[in-house]
Amino acid sequence: MTAYEIGLILSAVLVVLVVIGVRVAFAAALIGFVGLVWIFSQRMGFERGFDVAMSMAGSVPHSKATGYTLSLIPTFILIGYLAYYAGLTAYLFEAAKRWLGWMPGGLGIATVFATAGFAAVSGASVATSAVFARIAIPEMQKLGYDNRFAAGVVAASGTLASLIPPSAILVIYAIIVETSVGQLLLAGFIPGLYSAVLYGGLVIILAKINPKLGPPVGGFTWRERFESLPGAMPILFVVGIIIYCIYFGWGTPTEAGALGAFVVLLMALWKGMRWGQLKDALIESAKLTVMIFTIIWGVLIYVRFLGFADLPGAFADFIAGLDQSPMLTLLLILCAYAILGMFMDAIGMLLLTLPVVFPAVIALNGGEGVSVADSAFGMTSTECAIWFGIIVVKMAELCLITPPIGLNCFVVAGVRPDISVQDVFRGVAPFFVADAVTIAGLIAFPGIVLFLPRLLLGG
């Protein structure tokens, strides 16, 4: 049996394992190890093949996970938890409420933009949803907001943390496809803001159609609005530090994350953070970091197996050889992601598919080193890697709110026991329209994604 056939068989087994509920990290590690043993045993006998596979399975994850780039993830996660436990997110929501609450569905709009602001210092969508389920939903309930509407706004807005840097998923994407972390993080800012604006517009439309969903909040004077700004400034200051470090080359993204975490820690201590709150922030950051690293370790073993099975190259050749428009093929790939997202978590889905799908997308564009004039999508291969990364991460956001797995929806329902997970899924349904418009805009106008990276490159 050829290595390619072994790759097909075991990849199908992996899909079955994930569908029946086996954790992605363990399923990928198991399949990857079995595949390596199988391939090497055919070449050099079982005993020698087993030893080689064991050595590779142990060394590959360690070498990647201890790399400098991956250390960015825990610092970004720590920023978010420190900001929450220090109470900085409550100040941010209060400022958004006073400035935006007067519009139809005002608290919903305030939640969207406060969440976007918090997403700019937090790398985890689940943590963002949990934070604002505690802060925003009680405020909306006091004013008579519909429970489904309130929960849907929080669950959908939480996905912005996947796109707006610092984002753990963007960093993972950059590591897997070996593209610039700094350029990818910069590329996420404008699409993230674009997505937040569409969410806010959708909230206004829904509240206009049915005013009972969310009444406006009035009564704030200009003085009260300006008084709310100092409390929100710490988070905005940290966002500025991260952007400045990455864009102007003052530091690497990892150094920017570390500096941001240090600044938030100082601000949290100045705000009166207690030891117990600091301890909780550190523990929660460690838990989420270990979960992400475990997935990466397991999937990296599977990725190495895919390389020996030559599945990525074969799939890229197949996609590039299709007798149809490259854009149509790309849309079909994105539709497959939408379906796959119904059954897998975002990080696991990207880690398992990118080693095969990414080379195919680059091949669709014209291959490595293609010029803008000769490319299918009107961009270089480097720009294509960044553009596709933002689009596929936006698709991954759908995983967080898509039934039956939608993790953000389960988190919101878990934090708010008075709202069932079914109601959360119903409340989040209209936001699929906004996400579809966002993705269509990113595909039709690549400049939305590539504007800041091109400025960084001076092009």
For each residue, the residues with C-beta under 8 A, 3 or more apart:
1: 5 6 42
2: 5 6
3: 6 7 39 42 308 309 310
4: 7 8 309 310 311 314
5: 1 2 8 9
6: 1 2 3 9 10 35 38 39 309
7: 3 4 10 11 35 305 306 309 310 311
8: 4 5 11 12 309 311
9: 5 6 12 13
10: 6 7 13 14 31 34 35 38 305
11: 7 8 14 15 31 306 311
12: 8 9 15 16
13: 9 10 16 17 31
14: 10 11 17 18 27 28 31 302 352
15: 11 12 18 19
16: 12 13 19 20
17: 13 14 20 22 27 30 31
18: 14 15 21 22 24 27 343 344 348 352
19: 15 16 343
20: 16 17
21: 18
22: 17 18 26 27
23: 26 27
24: 18 27 28 295 298 299 344 345 347 348 351 352
25: 28 29 294 295 297 298 299 348
26: 22 23 29 30 298
27: 14 17 18 22 23 24 30 31 298
28: 14 24 25 31 32 295 298 299 301 302 348 351 352
29: 25 26 32 33 57 297 298 299 301 302
30: 17 26 27 33 34
31: 10 11 13 14 17 27 28 34 35 302 305
32: 28 29 35 36 57 298 299 301 302 303 304 305
33: 29 30 36 37 53 54 57 301 305
34: 10 30 31 37 38
35: 6 7 10 31 32 38 39 302 305 308 309
36: 32 33 39 40 52 53 56 57 301 304 305 308
37: 33 34 40 41 46 49 50 53
38: 6 10 34 35 41 42 49
39: 3 6 35 36 42 43 49 305 308 309
40: 36 37 43 44 48 49 50 52 53
41: 37 38 44 45 46 49 50
42: 1 3 38 39 49
43: 39 40 49
44: 40 41 48 49 52
45: 41 48 49
46: 37 41 49 50
47: 50 51
48: 40 44 45 51 52
49: 37 38 39 40 41 42 43 44 45 46 52 53
50: 37 40 41 46 47 53 54
51: 47 48 54 55
52: 36 40 44 48 49 55 56
53: 33 36 37 40 49 50 56 57
54: 33 50 51 57 58
55: 51 52 58 59
56: 36 52 53 59 60 301 304
57: 29 32 33 36 53 54 60 61 301 304
58: 54 55 61 62
59: 55 56 62 63
60: 56 57 63 64 300 301 304
61: 57 58 64 65 296 297 298 300 301
62: 58 59 65 66
63: 59 60 66 67
64: 60 61 67 70 175 296 300
65: 61 62 70 293 296 297 300
66: 62 63 70
67: 63 64 70 71 175
68: 71 252 254
69: 72 171 174 175 181 253 254
70: 64 65 66 67 73 171 175 293 296
71: 67 68 74 75 254
72: 69 75 76 166 171 181 253 254 257
73: 70 76 77 123 168 171 172 289 292 293
74: 71 77 78 285 286 289
75: 71 72 78 79 254 257 258 260 261
76: 72 73 79 80 122 123 166 167 168 171 257 260 261
77: 73 74 80 81 122 123 124 127 168 285 288 289
78: 74 75 81 82 261 281 282 285
79: 75 76 82 83 121 122 123 166 238 257 260 261 264
80: 76 77 83 84 118 121 122 123 124 127 128 131 161
81: 77 78 84 85 122 127 280 281 282 284 285
82: 78 79 85 86 261 264 265 268 273 278 281
83: 79 80 86 88 89 118 121 122 234 235 238 264 268
84: 80 81 87 88 89 127 131 281
85: 81 82 268 273 277 278 280 281
86: 82 83 264 267 268 271 273 277
87: 84 90 91 271
88: 83 84 91 92 231 234 235 264 267 268 271
89: 83 84 92 93 114 118 131 132 135 235
90: 87 93 94 135
91: 87 88 94 95 228 231 232 234
92: 88 89 95 96 114 117 118 231 232 235
93: 89 90 96 97 110 111 114 132 135 136 139
94: 90 91 97 98 228 231 232
95: 91 92 98 99 114 225 228 229 231 232
96: 92 93 99 100 101 109 110 111 113 114 117 232
97: 93 94 100 101 106 107 110 114 139 217
98: 94 95 101 220 224 225 228
99: 95 96 110 225 228
100: 96 97 103 106 109 110 113
101: 96 97 98 106 107 109 110 216 217 218 220
102: 106 216 217 218 220
103: 100 106 109 204 207 216
104: 203 204 207 208 211 214 216
105: 108 109 149 203 204 206 207 213 214 216
106: 97 100 101 102 103 109 110 214 215 216 217
107: 97 101 110 111 136 139 140 143 145 150 214 217
108: 105 111 112 140 145 149 150 153 203 207 214
109: 96 100 101 103 105 106 112 113 200 203 204
110: 93 96 97 99 100 101 106 107 113 114 136 217
111: 93 96 107 108 114 115 132 136 140 153 154 157
112: 108 109 115 116 153 157 160 196 199 200 203
113: 96 100 109 110 116 117 196 200
114: 89 92 93 95 96 97 110 111 117 118 132 136
115: 111 112 118 119 128 132 154 157 158 160 161 196
116: 112 113 119 120 157 160 164 192 193 196
117: 92 96 113 114 120 121 232 235 236 239
118: 80 83 89 92 114 115 121 122 128 131 132 161 235
119: 115 116 122 125 128 160 161 163 164 167 192
120: 116 117 164 165 166 192 235 238 239 242
121: 79 80 83 117 118 166 235 238 239 242 260 264
122: 76 77 79 80 81 83 118 119 127 128 131 161 166
123: 73 76 77 79 80 161 166 167 168 171
124: 77 80 127 128 161 168 288
125: 119 128 129 158 159 160 161 162 346 397 400 407 408
126: 129 130 158 288 400 407 408 411
127: 77 80 81 84 122 124 130 131 161 284 288
128: 80 115 118 119 122 124 125 131 132 157 158 160 161
129: 125 126 132 133 154 155 157 158 400 408 411 412
130: 126 127 133 134 411 412 415
131: 80 84 89 118 122 127 128 134 135
132: 89 93 111 114 115 118 128 129 135 136 137 154 157 158
133: 129 130 136 137 151 154 411 412 415 416
134: 130 131 137 138 415
135: 89 90 93 131 132 138 139
136: 93 107 110 111 114 132 133 139 140 150 153 154
137: 132 133 134 140 141 150 151 154 412 416 419
138: 134 135 141 142
139: 93 97 107 135 136 142 143
140: 107 108 111 136 137 143 145 149 150 153 214
141: 137 138 144 145 147 150
142: 138 139
143: 107 139 140 214 215 217
144: 141 212 215
145: 107 108 140 141 149 150 213 214 215
146: 149 150 212 213 214 427
147: 141 150 151 418 419 423 427
148: 151 152 419 423 424 426 427
149: 105 108 140 145 146 152 153 206 213 214 427
150: 107 108 136 137 140 141 145 146 147 153 154 214 419 427
151: 133 137 147 148 154 155 409 412 413 416 419 423 424 427 428
152: 148 149 155 156 424 426 427 428 429 430 431
153: 108 111 112 136 140 149 150 156 157 199 203 427
154: 111 115 129 132 133 136 137 150 151 157 158 412
155: 129 151 152 158 159 400 401 406 408 409 411 412 424 427 428
156: 152 153 159 199 401 408 428 431 434
157: 111 112 115 116 128 129 132 153 154 160 196 199
158: 115 125 126 128 129 132 154 155 161 400 408 411 412
159: 125 155 156 162 163 397 398 400 401 408
160: 112 115 116 119 125 128 157 163 164 192 195 196 199 397
161: 80 115 118 119 122 123 124 125 127 128 158 164 167
162: 125 159 167 169 170 346 393 394 396 397 400
163: 119 159 160 167 170 188 191 192 195 390 393 394 397
164: 116 119 120 160 161 167 188 189 192 193 196
165: 120 170 185 186 188 189 192 242
166: 72 76 79 120 121 122 123 171 185 242 253 257 260
167: 76 119 123 161 162 163 164 170 171 185 188 393
168: 73 76 77 123 124 171 172 292 347
169: 162 172 173 346 347 350 393 396
170: 162 163 165 167 173 174 181 184 185 188 389 393
171: 69 70 72 73 76 123 166 167 168 174 175 181 184 185 253
172: 73 168 169 175 176 292 296 347 350 351
173: 169 170 176 177 179 184 350 354 389 392 393
174: 69 170 171 177 178 179 180 181 184 389
175: 64 67 69 70 171 172 178 181 296
176: 172 173 303 350 351 354 355 358
177: 173 174 354 358 385 389
178: 174 175
179: 173 174 183 184 382 385 386 389
180: 174 183 184 382 386
181: 69 72 170 171 174 175 184 185 253
182: 185 186 246 252 253 456
183: 179 180 186 187 386 453 456 457
184: 170 171 173 174 179 180 181 187 188 386 389 390 453
185: 165 166 167 170 171 181 182 188 189 246 253
186: 165 182 183 189 243 246 247 452 453 456
187: 183 184 190 191 386 387 389 390 449 450 452 453
188: 163 164 165 167 170 184 185 191 192 390 393
189: 164 165 185 186 192 193 243 452
190: 187 193 194 448 449 451 452
191: 163 187 188 194 195 390 394 438 442 448 449
192: 116 119 120 160 163 164 165 188 189 195 196
193: 116 164 189 190 196 197
194: 190 191 197 198 438 441 442 448
195: 160 163 191 192 198 199 394 434 435 438
196: 112 113 115 116 157 160 164 192 193 199 200
197: 193 194 200 201
198: 194 195 201 202 434 437 438
199: 112 153 156 157 160 195 196 202 203 431 434
200: 109 112 113 196 197 203 204
201: 197 198 204 205 434
202: 198 199 205 206 430 431 433 434
203: 104 105 108 109 112 153 199 200 206 207 214
204: 103 104 105 109 200 201 207 208
205: 201 202 208 209
206: 105 149 202 203 209 210 213 214 430
207: 103 104 105 108 203 204 210 211 213 214 215
208: 104 204 205 211
209: 205 206
210: 206 207 213
211: 104 207 208 214 215
212: 144 146 215
213: 105 145 146 149 206 207 210
214: 104 105 106 107 108 140 143 145 146 149 150 203 206 207 211
215: 106 143 144 145 207 211 212
216: 101 102 103 104 105 106
217: 97 101 102 106 107 110 143 220
218: 101 102
219:
220: 98 101 102 217 224 225
221: 224 225
222: 225 226
223: 226 227
224: 98 220 221 227 228
225: 95 98 99 220 221 222 228 229
226: 222 223 229
227: 223 224 230
228: 91 94 95 98 99 224 225 231 232
229: 95 225 226 232 233
230: 227 233
231: 88 91 92 94 95 228 234
232: 91 92 94 95 96 117 228 229 235 236
233: 229 230 236 237
234: 83 88 91 231 237 238 264 267
235: 83 88 89 92 117 118 120 121 232 238 239
236: 117 232 233 239 240
237: 233 234 240 241 263
238: 79 83 120 121 234 235 241 242 260 263 264
239: 117 120 121 235 236 242 243
240: 236 237 243 244
241: 237 238 244 245 256 259 260 263
242: 120 121 165 166 238 239 245 246 256 257 260
243: 186 189 239 240 246 247
244: 240 241 247 248 250
245: 241 242 248 250 251 252 253 255 256 259
246: 182 185 186 242 243 251 253 256
247: 186 243 244 452 455 456
248: 244 245
249:
250: 244 245
251: 245 246 255 256 259
252: 68 182 245 255 256
253: 69 72 166 171 181 182 185 245 246 256 257
254: 68 69 71 72 75 257 258
255: 245 251 252 258 259
256: 241 242 245 246 251 252 253 259 260
257: 72 75 76 79 166 242 253 254 260 261
258: 75 254 255 261 262
259: 241 245 251 255 256 262 263
260: 75 76 79 121 166 238 241 242 256 257 263 264
261: 75 76 78 79 82 257 258 264 265
262: 258 259 265 266
263: 237 238 241 259 260 266 267
264: 79 82 83 86 88 121 234 238 260 261 267 268
265: 82 261 262 268 269
266: 262 263 269 270
267: 86 88 234 263 264 270 271
268: 82 83 85 86 88 264 265 271 273 277 278
269: 265 266 272 273
270: 266 267
271: 86 87 88 267 268
272: 269
273: 82 85 86 268 269 277 278
274: 277 278
275: 278 279
276: 279 280
277: 85 86 268 273 274 280 281
278: 82 85 268 273 274 275 281 282
279: 275 276 282 283
280: 81 85 276 277 283 284
281: 78 81 82 84 85 277 278 284 285
282: 78 81 278 279 285 286
283: 279 280 286 287
284: 81 127 280 281 287 288
285: 74 77 78 81 281 282 288 289
286: 74 282 283 289 290
287: 283 284 290 291
288: 77 124 126 127 284 285 291 292
289: 73 74 77 285 286 292 293
290: 286 287 293 294
291: 287 288 294 295
292: 73 168 172 288 289 295 296 347
293: 65 70 73 289 290 296 297
294: 25 290 291 297 298
295: 24 25 28 291 292 298 299 347 348 351
296: 61 64 65 70 172 175 292 293 299 300 351
297: 25 29 61 65 293 294 300 301
298: 24 25 26 27 28 29 32 61 294 295 301 302
299: 24 25 28 29 32 295 296 302 303 348 351 352
300: 60 61 64 65 296 297 303 304
301: 28 29 32 33 36 56 57 60 61 297 298 304 305
302: 14 28 29 31 32 35 298 299 305 306 352
303: 32 176 299 300 306 307 351 355
304: 32 36 56 57 60 300 301 307 308
305: 7 10 31 32 33 35 36 39 301 302 308 309
306: 7 11 302 303 309 311 312 355 356
307: 303 304 310 312 355
308: 3 35 36 39 304 305
309: 3 4 6 7 8 35 39 305 306
310: 3 4 7 307 313 314
311: 4 7 8 11 306 314 315 355 356
312: 306 307 315 316 355 356 358 359 360
313: 310 316 317 359
314: 4 310 311 317 318
315: 311 312 318 319 356 357 359 360
316: 312 313 319 320 359 360 362 363
317: 313 314 320 321 363
318: 314 315 321 322 360
319: 315 316 322 329 360 361 363 364
320: 316 317 360 363 364 367
321: 317 318
322: 318 319 329
323:
324: 328 329
325: 328 329
326: 329 330 364 365 376 377
327: 330 331 376 377 443
328: 324 325 331 332
329: 319 322 324 325 326 332 333 364
330: 326 327 333 334 361 364 377 443
331: 327 328 334 335 443
332: 328 329 335 336
333: 329 330 336 337 357 360 361
334: 330 331 337 338 391 392 395 439
335: 331 332 338 339
336: 332 333 339 340
337: 333 334 340 341 349 353 392 395 396 398
338: 334 335 341 342 395 398 402
339: 335 336 342
340: 336 337 343 344 349 353
341: 337 338 344 346 349 395 396 398 399 402 405
342: 338 339 399 402 403 404 405
343: 18 19 340 404 405
344: 18 24 340 341 348 349 352 399 405
345: 24 348 349 399 405 407
346: 125 162 169 341 349 350 396 397 399 400 407
347: 24 168 169 172 292 295 350 351 396
348: 18 24 25 28 295 299 344 345 351 352
349: 337 340 341 344 345 346 352 353 396 399
350: 169 172 173 176 346 347 353 354 392 393 396
351: 24 28 172 176 295 296 299 303 347 348 354
352: 14 18 24 28 299 302 344 348 349 355
353: 337 340 349 350 356 357
354: 173 176 177 350 351 357 358 392
355: 176 303 306 307 311 312 352 358 359
356: 306 311 312 315 353 359 360
357: 315 333 353 354 360 361 392
358: 176 177 312 354 355 361 362 385 388
359: 312 313 315 316 355 356 362 363
360: 312 315 316 318 319 320 333 356 357 363 364
361: 319 330 333 357 358 364 365 384 388
362: 316 358 359 365 367 368 381 384 385
363: 316 317 319 320 359 360 366 367
364: 319 320 326 329 330 360 361 376 377
365: 326 361 362 370 375 376 377 379 381 384
366: 363 370 374 375 376 381
367: 320 362 363 370 381
368: 362 381
369: 381
370: 365 366 367 374 375 380 381
371: 374 375 380
372: 375 378 379 380
373:
374: 366 370 371
375: 365 366 370 371 372 378 379 380 381 384
376: 326 327 364 365 366
377: 326 327 330 364 365 384 387 446
378: 372 375 446
379: 365 372 375 383 384 387 446 450
380: 370 371 372 375 383 384
381: 362 365 366 367 368 369 370 375 384 385
382: 179 180 385 386
383: 379 380 386 387 446 450 453 454
384: 361 362 365 375 377 379 380 381 387 388
385: 177 179 358 362 381 382 388 389
386: 179 180 183 184 187 382 383 389 390 449 450 453
387: 187 377 379 383 384 390 391 442 446 449 450
388: 358 361 384 385 391 392
389: 170 173 174 177 179 184 187 385 386 392 393
390: 163 184 187 188 191 386 387 393 394 442 449
391: 334 387 388 394 395 439 442 443 449
392: 173 334 337 350 354 357 388 389 395 396
393: 162 163 167 169 170 173 188 350 389 390 396 397
394: 162 163 191 195 390 391 397 398 435 438 439 442
395: 334 337 338 341 391 392 398 399 439
396: 162 169 337 341 346 347 349 350 392 393 399 400
397: 125 159 160 162 163 346 393 394 400 401 435
398: 159 337 338 341 394 395 401 402 432 435
399: 341 342 344 345 346 349 395 396 402 405 406 407
400: 125 126 129 155 158 159 162 346 396 397 406 407 408 409
401: 155 156 159 397 398 406 408 409 425 428 431 432
402: 338 341 342 398 399 405 406
403: 342 406 409 425
404: 342 343
405: 341 342 343 344 345 399 402
406: 155 399 400 401 402 403 409 410 425 428
407: 125 126 345 346 399 400 410 411
408: 125 126 129 155 156 158 159 400 401 411 412 428
409: 151 155 400 401 403 406 412 413 421 424 425 428
410: 406 407 413 414 421 424
411: 126 129 130 133 155 158 407 408 414 415
412: 129 130 133 137 151 154 155 158 408 409 415 416 419 424
413: 151 409 410 416 417 419 420 421 423 424
414: 410 411 417
415: 130 133 134 411 412
416: 133 137 151 412 413 419
417: 413 414
418: 147
419: 137 147 148 150 151 412 413 416 423 424
420: 413 423 424
421: 409 410 413 424 425
422: 425 426
423: 147 148 151 413 419 420 426 427
424: 148 151 152 155 409 410 412 413 419 420 421 427 428
425: 401 403 406 409 421 422 428 429
426: 148 152 422 423 429
427: 146 147 148 149 150 151 152 153 155 423 424
428: 151 152 155 156 401 406 408 409 424 425 431 432
429: 152 425 426 432
430: 152 202 206 433 434
431: 152 156 199 202 401 428 434 435
432: 398 401 428 429 435 436
433: 202 430 436 437
434: 156 195 198 199 201 202 430 431 437 438
435: 195 394 397 398 431 432 438 439
436: 432 433 439 440
437: 198 433 434 440 441
438: 191 194 195 198 394 434 435 441 442
439: 334 391 394 395 435 436 442 443
440: 436 437 443 444
441: 194 437 438 444 445 448
442: 191 194 387 390 391 394 438 439 445 446 448 449
443: 327 330 331 391 439 440 446
444: 440 441
445: 441 442 448
446: 377 378 379 383 387 442 443 449 450
447: 450 451
448: 190 191 194 441 442 445 451
449: 187 190 191 386 387 390 391 442 446 453
450: 187 379 383 386 387 446 447 453 454
451: 190 447 448 454 455
452: 186 187 189 190 247 455 456
453: 183 184 186 187 383 386 449 450 456 457
454: 383 450 451 457 459
455: 247 451 452 458
456: 182 183 186 247 452 453
457: 183 453 454
458: 455
459: 454
